[in-house]
Amino acid sequence: MLFCSTRDQKNQKTAHEVILEGIASDGGLFVPMQIPQIDVKTLCGMDYTQRAKTVFSAYLDDFTDEELEQVVRGAYAEGRFATPDVEQIHSLTDRLFVMELFHGPTMAFKDVALQAMPRLLPLASVKSRNENEILILVATSGDTGKAALEGFCDVKGTRIIVFYPKDGVSRAQYLQMATQKGANTHVVAVEGNFDDCQTGVKKLFGDRAFNETLDRLGVSLSSANSINWARLMPQIVYYYSTYADLLKEGKIREGEPVHYVVPTGNFGDILAAEFARLMGLPVGQLICASNSNDVLVDFFEKGVYDSDRTFYRTISPSMDILVSSNLERLLYLRTKDAQWVRSRMEELSDGKRYDSAELFDTIREGFWAQKCAEEETSRTIREVWDRYGYVIDPHTAVGAGVYGKYRETFPDDDTVTVIVSTASPYKFTDAVLEALGEKPEEDIFAQADQLARKTGTSIPGPLAALREAKIVHTTVCAKDRMGEAVLNIIKG
Ligand SMILES: *Cc1c(COP(=O)(O)O)cnc(C)c1O
């Protein structure tokens, strides 16, 4: 199978090259040139690992069956998730379901892809005849760094160093990173802010002499970037898997369309659902749920993507985004015109906006978008709790709130709907407690106890474990000394 760049159809690569390179040299994103078809019925009798293997092998035809077996077992079968199925379905009614994707090590859905990608990367590297150890450098403002650390933890042939701003992460985020296990994981606090970390990491990637020094030490740099195909592809699996489970349990009939509501930021998760639809899954509407950062809502309403706007910090911070990178892939999939996509992306980088004009109807078909502002999000947490006795996090609440608006707009549409739940309520205890009318305690563990008492739910394993965990990472470095910090770690 070949992939091409969204900005140049002639820029083609095989699967392992796409995984290793992450982003195309022309700045575009890689997309598969043919879309494999999978009949969801064939997945009903399989467990999650085999469903994942079926989807992966449809795209990664240069990986062997044994290799993919090893990837999916390592990612999904060896106790990394608290549930055997990775995704767990919770019924609110017999037509409305929640797909819980937060039972992984960092209690958010990015774990699903970040468990698989680190296992694909060293295999892709060997296929490209690279014998060096892969060194992942990550700059983080908190969450992604931890999910990447968990993903690469003890994966053979890899090592990871995460840089975070010393005084710029929450207490919970600090504890999560500083207590990280694994012989190949390293965490460095930088005396500076997140931008300093990001600039520092970018510089190291572009520093030729530094890369040569690493090469002599048997090490090559790589990134765990969110636009890598190996981050997107694993997300296709759970849309299929949930449908297969609903079918198996007789909640839907064969071929019956199902709507998916997706709390959206970078447009990655919802794009994976679009891929599932292209592969033959009976997807109805894809409902794109935004918080107050509603650039996508305007886009799906007017066809104009305008990132020149106020940036809001919300209680659903993982969706606080102005430029949703993965939308570029949808533009390409719908138009198949790389020249056109390239021009739009140039307009975006020059003038912060572009107009999809006459192609807009083609692009938006099958999508419906709305936003859920801050007070609405809190109110939704409260309403879902009062009505269903089910507690959700603020990101999921944005989805639930937007689904409410969808039903107000289309009262007769009672198509079976799945709301994608992207994070555990225990990850955002203060916002959830406030929404439920409680005054949150100061300490995060006291807040977790409070939420458990209030809702009768139990504290997830990863959070409970944090209470006892020992601090093992204490390295601090100046913002202009990040390269030295890397070399010190490599030389041991
Ligand atoms: C990243 C994230 C999202 C947004 O997903 P995208 O793929 O960026 O659209 C939603 N919720 C949570 C909890 C996340 O971490």
The ligand as a Gaussian input file, in Angstrom:
#p B3LYP/6-31G(d) Opt

LIG

0 1
 C       -6.660000      15.221000      22.592000
 C       -7.974000      15.183000      23.301000
 C       -9.192000      15.511000      22.639000
 C       -9.238000      16.002000      21.202000
 O       -8.906000      15.002000      20.273000
 P       -8.419000      15.427000      18.812000
 O       -7.957000      14.172000      18.186000
 O       -7.287000      16.407000      19.039000
 O       -9.562000      16.062000      18.125000
 C      -10.380000      15.396000      23.343000
 N      -10.380000      15.013000      24.644000
 C       -9.257000      14.702000      25.307000
 C       -9.340000      14.299000      26.733000
 C       -8.010000      14.758000      24.661000
 O       -6.890000      14.469000      25.346000

